[in-house]
Amino acid sequence: MHKALMIVFLLVAAASSVLGQDRSTQVIRGEKGTTNWIMQETTGRIFAAATDSNLVIEYNPDGSQLREFSVGARPVEMLIKGDRLVVGCQDSSSMHLIDLNNNQSLGSVQLQGNGPYGMFCSKANNPYVYGVCNTGSAWWDGEVFQVDVAMRK
């Protein structure tokens, strides 16, 4: 199986070279405690959550650090919904919102329980993001919270 994957990779690399596509690779080295990386597909903006320092760090495509956003305690989940970067902060049980059009923090929406331990949304043109939090004493005691990122509630 591994040999077949290697051959496919080599064929794709060779085809890219023949077609004149740039195959350069850039390494971005996040700071200590950097977890959960996300890229905004339409712009190529790259974000990483730094759990140890309660920051979201934006990197340029060349790997250099562009800016930092202060967020809630222990950011571990991220997703992009429309023009908002939504950061799930587990120790503050909140979703922190960042406006990607003007690079400003919009504050956070407090959730109940512990988490969010997972977040999801659809590609539909609506403002809703969902977070899963543990609201009881057992690991399976969870609830899904719907957050309107436009209204911030």
BELDA-V921766 format. One line per field, one symbol per residue. ss: DSSP state (2 for helix, 1 for strand, 0 for the rest). A space follows every 10 residues. Layout:
# BELDA-V921766
ss = ???
This chain:
# BELDA-V921766
ss = 0222222222 2222222200 0000000000 0001111111 0000111111 0000111110 0000111111 0000111111 1001111110 0001111110 0001111111 0001111111 0000000111 1111000000 0111111100 000
